[in-house]
Amino acid sequence: MAKIAVLGLGESLSEYSGGFDLTIGVNDIWGKVQTDIVVCVDKPERFTPERLQTIATSRPIRFYTQVSDWKERPDYFAITLQEQYPAYECLLDIPSVPKSLCSPFVACCIAYKFHEAEEIHLFGADFISHPHLKEISIRRILVHFTTLKEALRKKRVSLIIHGSGLLSSLND
């Protein structure tokens, strides 16, 4: 079992200071922190040229994605996302990975499903000033993380949210 840091790109990323068994970042996280693993659930064309360049030059141990556009990467690892969003229940014990409207959610699921997390510490998923997500999407993300936290609790896995953003209300 492992203590894993999941790193998004929001404000609370500044609270991350290391000390974890494994780090999982999303998208162009290597522009800020060189994580062990990268999760990217968007197609390359969704990124600005600068962000795309950062993703292209990152060299994690593994690059998880469901997007075949990334398959030429030497660290490419294909995942399948579940068809439904976890509005009422987060299914962690089937082969596919739960999905959400944000990459840090998928990264948390990967921490549990593939890396035997006993503690998942989430940094940089604040949703205070996200440039693309609208309020209705942010509310849906809160529901997704609420169901994930409950599913992880049943597995005796802790999800600890760092920062004071939207998800901080989920801390016990």
Protein Blocks (a to p, Z undefined) as FASTA:
>chain_A
ZZdddddfbfklmmpggjifbdcdehjlmmmbccfbdcdfbdfklpcfklmmmmmmpccf
bdcdfbfklmmpmkbccddddfbdcfkbccfkbfbdcddfbfklmmmmmmmmmnopabdc
dehilolmgckbcfklmmmmmmmmmmmmmmmmmnopacddedjbfklmmpZZ
